[in-house]
Amino acid sequence: MSIFFWIVLLYLAMLMGISIWKSRAIKNQEDFMVAGRSVSTPKLVGTLLCTWLGSGTLLAGAGLAARVGISELWLAAGAWIGIVIVFFLAGRVRRIAQYTVPDILELRYNKWARILGTIVIVIAYTTIVGYQFRGGGFVLNLIADIPEWQGVLLTAGFIIAFTAFAGMLSIVSVDIINGAVITVAVLIAVPLVFFNLGGMEFVTTELDPELFSITGGHSWIWVMGVFFPTFLLLLGESNMYQKFYSAKNEKSAKNAVMFWVIGTIIIETAIASLAILAFSHFNALDPSSIMHLAAEDSERIILHAARFGTEIGIPLAGGLLLICAAVAIITSTGNSFLLTPSTNLTRDIYQRFINPDAGEKVIVLFQRLMVLLLGILAWLLLTQFRTILDMAFTAYTMIGAGLTPALLAAFLWKRVTTAGGVASIATGMGVTLLITILNSVGEEPLIPFDYIVLPAAGLSITVLIVVSLLTPPDPDEKWKLFYEKDAELDDAISEYK
């Protein structure tokens, strides 16, 4: 086994040790689901950053950047703009202080909105967890020559166990470490590779100028197709809302968002730059070389750069740090996206409809069982997609079209009605599922995955507006919770609970 394997094993052992230690502090569902609502700003920044920078960024985004160039950042920019908008909602979300996004949906609409919202989140998030498993399989195959399918199973086992031990408490505790590792590794690697390959002379003479054009040779419809999935996903991202609920107060939530957007812009730009530079070198090598990377394997470029970093100017220590960063990205995102749907099933289905009088220990046990079952479902979903990028676009669209319009309307449009919100969720989810199923059964996709957000979100928003305007306005008590401030809001929420 290589030194890369042993360093990764040591890093994972450290993360698991923290999770087991934190599990001793779990006393009730508030500890497990929202870390006792006591998370400080630095920890909140770390966990928000690590959750967002998953395999979608490390593998799918980097692979797209390797192929199309800096125009890949349209995919990342959707999240950047979304985070800025979230800045103005973070405080209000924390004041409402629920456990899940479906809590908000029922508060504003009705129980059917809660149920449909839960289904949307479970489908989308288990898909996202699935490609974290695949990312782990890539890593173990690269550093230890473990067959990819075995690596997927080992990754799944680790992420499931880690999440089940201590829930949100473990996640926020390790993510400040993971965030530091990711930031340092990427920011060190980019200048090393840039200057080793020849600096600006290499960029201007060896690279295709199209790699640095604003659209990468694509149409503006393509730009919208890659921008809106992350934009709409971010605005409806249940992990984000659940972590706002974990903040110790409203100020911590808003401050965390400000630092989160800065960190995300810097790291995603650095990852895209590293992918372009490294791929230009490894792709140009003789195909018989072990270091050659074909275009169809471009999603592995960051891992490849870590493993064979000495070839492009990254010393062994830098390569080890970059591999640890990849592991941090995969595990932290897998943990968060596994915890959220398990929370939804526990809070929004079991506790709400099946066993409302369940005790704290029963609730925590049930959620741990859900973590296991959803982890198995995520593994099964891996067989339904050709690439990680396809999985990412489908999951992003499921949330962005199925959840975000109704969720944002709850905070921003008093005229939205219960019928409009429920119809919007059902439409966005249904259209996304239909297109995904039709794409999977045909030899060629009916609609390419990087365009499915356009019909799905377009129809969801249209239905939201039209149905709301055609139905009577909801009574004031349905929407006033989302607009009242401070003491009035506290009184209203206490009355609701």
Buried (B, 14 or more C-beta within 10 A) or exposed (E): EEEBBEBBBEBBEEBBEBBBBBBEBBEEBBBBBBBBBBBBBBBBBBBBBBBBBBBBBBBBBBBBBBBBBBBBBBBBBBBBBBBEBBBEBBBBBBBBBBBBBBBBBBBBBBBBBBBBBBBBBBBBBBBBBBBBBBBBBBBBBBBBEBEBEEBBBBBBBBBBBBBBBBBBBBBBBBBBBBBBBBBBBBEBBBBBBBEBBEEEEBBEEEBEEBBBBEBBEBEEEBBBBBBBBBBBBBBBBBBBBBBBBBBBBBEBBBBBBBBBBEBBBEBBBBBBBBBBBBBBBBBEBEEEEEEBBEEEBBBBBBBBBBBBBEBBBBEEEBBBBBBBBBBBBBBBBBBBBBBBBBBBBBBBBBBBEEEEEBEBEBBBEBBBBBBBEBBEBBBEBBEBBEBBBBBBBBBBBBBBBBBBBBBBBBBEBBEBBBBBBBBBBBBBBBBBBBBBEEBBEEEEBBBEBBBBBBBBBBBBBEBBBEBBEEBEEBEEEBBEBBBBEEEEBEEBBEEEE
